[in-house]
Amino acid sequence: MGAPSACVNDPGQTIDTRAIHGSLFLFVRDTNDAIQRQTTSPLLLDSFGTSLFLGSTNLSRSHFTPHSAYPEMNESKYAELIAREAQHWGEVRKDPENPQIWHDPVLFELFFGSEYRHLVDSAVSSGPRVLELGCGEGALSINLASRGLRVTGIDLSPERIARARAAAAEGGLQESPSFAVGDLNTIQLDPEQYDCVVAHDSLHHVLRLGRLCDEVNRTLRPGGRFLVIDYVGMGLPRRLLAGLLYAVLPTYQPYRKKWGLRKRMRAFLASEKTKREAIEKRTVDALHHDSPFEEISQSSIIQEISERFTIVEQRSFCPFWFYLAAKVRMVTPLRYPMARMMKSLDDLIVRLRIARGAYVWISAQKPITKH
C-alpha cells in the first residue's frame, strides 16, 4: 500500500484523484556511502510507497481480534477505520495530477535505487524462506521469488492481493510466491517459519507496531533477519516548508485544487503522537482523509525494532527534495537534470548534518539463544 497521505507514499493517488494533502513531505538522505548506480526494473516500482499498511488473517490460522488492535478503541470503530484503509488501498491507481516517484524508473533509481537493491540482495542472502509484510501488488515478492526464494506476501487489501496473484501467474516463475490477505495489527505467525522477514514502506501504517514486531521475532528462525525500509517522519519545520513549497511552485496538481486541500492541513502537519491521540479520542481531524492509519507509526519504528532485535545495519535516507522531484511541473529536457541537482543538494545537507533522513534502512537480526 507504501508513501504521502501525510507521507511520501501518497494515499491521495486514488482513481478519483482525491486527497493529496499528505503528499507534501520532503525528505533528507543521511548516508555517507556512495553505492554504484544501476538500473532498477520498472517491475519493482509499483509496490514502492503503495504497499503500506497490511494484512488480515493468519497465514496458517485465522485470528482477527479488532478490539485488541488498540486498547482504547472499541471494536466497531476499529472495524470502520480498517475497512476504510483496505478500501483506499484497493482503489489506489497512478494519478497524473499527483505523480509518485516510484512511477518514474529514472527518478526512483536516482533517489531510492541503491537502498531498494540492497534490500533485495540482503533478503536473497538471508533466505530461502521469506515473508513480506505489506506486499501490495506483489512486485517485491515476485522479484524475490525470481531469485530462487520461497516467498509469502500479505497485504490488507483483497484487491491488491488479487492483482499480486495475477502478476505472479503471468511471471512464469518456477515457484511463484503465495499471497494472503492479513491485518498486521492482529495477525499471528507460526514460530520459526522464516529465515527473513521484509517490510517495505508498510510499518508506518501499523497501529500496534510493538505487537507486530513480537510476531516477527517469533516467526523468524534464530539468527534470521528483519529487513526494513520505511518512513520514520520528520519535524514540524520541514513539514511546513514542504507544504509551502508545494503550494507555491507549479505542480501537476492545479493551484485551484491545491487551495481546496487547505482544510486538511492539520492532518498533514500531525505528528505520530497527535495521530495516536486522535485515535484514542475517536476524532478524525488529525487523520488522513482516505487512509486513517497513514503515519500512525513513525519514529517508534526504530525503537520497537531495536528493543527486540540486534541492529546489524541502520542508515537514514530519502533526500529533502525527492518528493518535489516528481511533483514539480517542468519542461521535459530539464526534468532529470533538475532532479540530479536536487539529489546533489540533498547529499550536501547530509554531509553538513543539517537534517536526518525521513526514511530508514534497517537490517536487524533475531538473537541466537544458547541453551
N, C-alpha and C positions, 0 to 999 in steps of 0.2 A: 503494500500500500504506500513508504518511504518516502519529502521534503518540503513550500510552506503554506499552508494554512497560516500559522504564525511561524512557519519554519520554511526551509528551502524546499521541502518536499510538498509542494503546494497542493493541499486538498482542494484548492479552488479550481483546478483544471478539470472540471466536470463537463459532461456533454452539453449542458446549457450555459457554460462559461460563467458559473456562479463564483462568488466569494473568492477574491484573490487577496483579501486583506492581509493574510499572513504571508503572502509571497514576497514580502519586502525584506526579509532578513539578509544581512550581509555577513560575510564570514572571513576569518583571518587564518591563514595557514601558519602552523607552528612546527615545522620540521626542518632540520638543518641538513638532512641528507638529500643529495640530488640523485634521483633514480632515473635511469635511462628511459626515455620515452619510446613507446611502441604504439601500434595502432590497436585500439580496443574495438572488438567486434560490436556492431550495432545490436546484435542479439542480446548483449548484456545490458543494454541501456534501458529497456522498458521497465525493469524492476527497480532501477535506481531511484530512490526517492518516492516511489509509488508502491513500495512493498511495506508500508508502515502498518502498525498495529498488528494484530494477527490472532489467529487461531480459535476454535470452539469444539470440541470433542477430543477425546484422547486418541492417540494413535492406536492404542491396543485395547483400551477400555473407556467407555463413555463416562465422563464426570463433568457435570455442569452445575455449579453452585453459585449463582449470581449474587446472592446476598453476601457471601463471604468475600466477594471480589473487592469490596470496600466496606469496612465495618459500619461506617456512618451512613451508608446508602441503603435504602430499602430495595427489595427485590424488583419491584415494578419500575423504579427509577433507573436502576442499573440496566434492566432489560430494554428500557426505552433508549438509553444512551448507546448501548452496544448495538442495537438494531440500526440506529442512525449511522453509526460508524461503519457497519457492514454494508449498508445501502450505499453510502457515499463511495466507498472504495470499489464497489461493484460497478458504479457509474463512471468512474474516472476515465477520461479519454484525453488525448492530446488536444490542447486548446490553442488555436493560433493567436488569440489575444493575450494568452498567458503562457508563453513558451517556457519550457523547462530545460535545464542544461543537459539532462540525460536524453533528450530527444535529438540532440545535435552531437554526433560522434566526435567531431573535432573539438568542440568545447568540453565535452566530457573527458576526453583524453587529456586535454591541457590541464584541467583543474582536478580531476579525480582518477585518471587512468592508473597512475602508479599505485595508489592505495588499493584500488579495486583488484588489480592483478596480484598484488601482494596477498590480499585475502584469498584469492583463488589458489595461488601457489601454496600458501600455508595450509589450506584445507586439504589439498592433494597430498602434501607430505605428512599430514596428521591422520589420514583415513585408515581403513577404507569405508567405514560406516559413518555417514554424515547426516545430521539433522539440520534443516534450515528453518529458522523461526521467522515467519513472515515472508513467504516465498513469492507473494504477488502472483504474477502470471508465469512464474517458473523459469525465468531466464537464467538466474544463477544456478538453480538446481540442475537444469538441463546442461549447463556448461560443466558443472562438476561431474555429472554422470558421464559426459563425453570424455572425461579424463580418467574413466575407469572406476569411479567411486559408486558405492551403493547409497543412494540419496533418498531421504524422505523430506518433503516440504509441507509446511502447514501454513494456513492463512485464514483470516476471519471471513473473507468474502467467498461465498459459494460460486459466484460468477467468475471470480478470478481463478479459483481452483479449476473450474471447468475449462477455462482458456489455457491454463497451465497443462492440463491433461491432453488437450487437443494439440498443443505445441509439442509436447513430448512424443505424442503418437506420430507426428509428422517428421520428427527428428531422425528416425531410422537408427536409434541407438541400440546397441547390443543389450543393454539393461537400462530401461527407462526409469526415471525417478517415480516414486509413489507419492501421491498428494492426498492431503486430508484437510477438511475444514476444522478449525480449532480456535478456541479463545485462550490466549496466552495468560489471561488473568486467572483462569480456573483449571487449565489443563494439568493432568497428571501423567508423568512419563515413567516408563518402566526402568528399574535400576540397571545401570551399567550396560546400556544398549548401544552406545555410540562412542566412536573414537574422537569425534569432533562435532561441535555444535556451532553453527554460524548464524549471526544476526546482522542483517544489512539494512540499516535505516528503519528499524522496526521497534526497538526498545523504548524510544521516546513516546510511543503510544500505549505503553503498558502501565496500567494503574497500579497493580500490585507487583512491582518490579522485584522486590525482595523475594517474594514467594516464587516468582518465575526463576530467579537465579538459584534458589534452593532446588527446584526441579531439574534445572540444567546440571547442577552439581551431582544430583542423584543419578541422572541418566548417563552421565559420562563415565567411561571406564577410568580406573586410576591412571593418572598421567595424561588423560585426554585434554583436548584444547577447546577453549571457548573463544571464538574469533568474532570480533565486533567492529563494525563501522557504524557510527551513529552520531546524531545531533545532540550536543550537550549544552546548548544555549549560549547566550551572550548577554551582556549587561544592558541596562536601560539606555545609556548614551548611544551605543551602536544601533539599537533598535530605532531610536528616534532619528538618527542620521540616515538609517536605511529608509525609513518612511518618508523623510524629507526628500531625499534624492529620487526615490521612485515617483514621488508626487510631482516634482518639478521637471524632471528630464523627460524627453519624448520617448515613449514606450509603445509597444504594440497594443497595450490597453489604452483606449482613448481617454482624454482628460475628463470627459463627462462621466464616464463610468468610474474612473478613479475617485472623483469627487463623491460619488454615491457610496463609496466604501468608508467614508469618514466615521460613520456610526459604529463601525466595527474596530475602531482604533484601540479601545480598551483591551479587547481580546488579543490584538496584535502585540501590545506592549506588556501583557501579563506575564509574570514570572511563573516558574513551576509552583512556588508556594501559593501564589494568588490563584492559580488554576485549581489546585487541590483544595484550597479553602472554599472556592466556589462550589465544588462538588459536595463538600461537607454541608454547606448551607443550602444546597439544592437550587442554586442560581445558575444562570446561563450566560450572563453578560461578559464574563471573562473567558468563556469557552468559544472555540471556533464554531462558526455558524453551521457547518456541514459535518465536521469531524470533531466531535466533542472531546476526544481524548488526544487531540493533537498537542504535542509537547507537554503532556501530563507528567512525564519524567524527562529531566534534562541533566543537571549536574549530578543528580543522585545516581546516574548510571555508573559512573566511575566508582563511586563509594560502594554501591551494592556489589559490584563485581570484585572489588579489592577486598571486601570483607569475607569473601567465600573462596577466592582463588588466589593463586600466586601469579602476579602480573609479570609476564616474561618480556613484553614489549608494549610500550604505550607512547603515542605521539598525537598531538592535535594537528588538525589541518582544516582545509576549506578556507580559502582566502576571502578577504573582506569584500572584494569586488566580484566574486564568482557569480553571484545572483544577478547583478545588473548586466553582466556579460551576455546573458541570454535575453534579458528583458528590454534593454535599451534598443530603440529602433535606429538603425544607421544604414548607409548605403552598403551594398554587398562587398565591394572591394576593401572596405575598411573594417568589416566585421571581425575577422580573425586577427588582423594586426592590432586592433584596439584591445581585443581580448588578451593577446600576449602582453601588451603593455600593462593591462590590469594585473595580470599574473606577476609581472616583474615588480609592480608596486607592492603587491601582497608579500612577495619574498623579502622586500626591503623592510616592511613592517615587522616581519618575523625576526629578521636579523637584529633589528633595533629593539626587539622585545616590547613593542608598543601595545600589542594585544595578543591574546592566545587564540587558537582556532576555535571555531564553533562546532566543529566535528572532531571526533576522536577515533583513532585506530587502537584497538586493544587485542593483544594475544595473551590469554590467561590460561593457566594450567591447573587442573584438578590435582591437589596434592596426593602423593603416593604414600599411603599409610603403611607403616611397618608393623607386622604382627609378631 
